[in-house]
């Protein structure tokens, strides 16, 4: 399992892009029952400054003007929460929509 998230906002002509991603793959194991419906949710811990940051990222920020970039590296812990749902209809959008799209894909392949 890896996670990746990106949030881009523009306020007062200042473009801001926040990116979160896992630095290594993680493994989640559980005893899944045949026909069971499970909802996996990533639970992120509070961010804190990253230790041992390369000098490139420690440089003093330049004045914020178009085309400049500054970085703030942070780390946090995370875990996965696995909930057993009573049935497929318990899924909410977009998960239910993804399931329907997958069913259409499988039918198109003749499976």
N, C-alpha and C positions, 0 to 999 in steps of 0.2 A: 504494500500500500504506500502510495505517495500522495501528498496533497499539494495543491497549487491554487492560489487565490490572487486575484488582481483587482484593485479598486482605483479608478481614475476619476479625479474631480477637477473642475476648473472654476476658480473663484478669483475675482478681481484680476483677470488675465494671468493668473498664476496656475500653471498646470502641475498637478500633483499626482503621482502614481505610487501607490502602495502595493508591494508585492510580498506575498508570504508563500514559502515553499519548504517542503521537507528536504533536508540535506542528505538523508539516507532512507532507503526503503525500510518499512517496518512490516512485521508479520502479526496478524491477528488470527488466533485459532479458537474455535468453539465447536461444540458438537451440534451440528445442524441436523435437524430432523427432516426426513424426506417429505417434500411438499410444504415445508415450513416457509413462512414469509418473514424476512428479517429486515430491519432498518438499521443500517450502520451510520453512526454519526461521529464526526471528529469533534472532540472537546479540546479546545486550545487553552493552555495556561496563560498567565499574565506575561507579557513581554518584558525583557530586561536587556540591558546593553550586552552585546556579544563580547566574550572574552577573546583575547589573542587576535585582535583585528589587524590585518595587514596595514602597513603605513599608508598605502594609497587611500584607505578609507579614513585615516586619522588626519588628513590634511585639513587645514582650516577652511571652512566653507567660503567660497567666492561670493561676491555680491550676487544676489538673485536677479538675473536679467535673462531675457529669452536666450535659450540655447545653453544655459549653465546647468550643471548637474551636481547635486550633493547627495551623499549617502548617509544613512544611519542604520547600522546593522544591529539587529536584536535577535535574541533567541528566546524560546519558550518551550515548555514541555507540552506534550499532547497525548491524548489517549483516545481510544475508540470505544464508543458505547454501542452495544448490540442489543436491540430490543426485538423480541418475538412479537409479531402482530397476529391477530386472530385470523385474518384473511387478506386477500389482495385488495379488496375494497377499502381496507383501512389505510392504504397508501394515499398520500396527498399529492397534489401537483407539485413538482414536475415528475416525481417518481412513477406515478400511475401512467402519465403520458409516455414516459420512456418505455415502460413495460408494453404498452399498446404498440408503440413503434417497433419494438423488438419482435412482437408477435407477427406484425405485418411483414417484417423482414424474413422471418422464418417461413412464413407461408409463401412468400415469393420464391424462396429457395426450394420449396416443395418438401419441407421437413414436417 
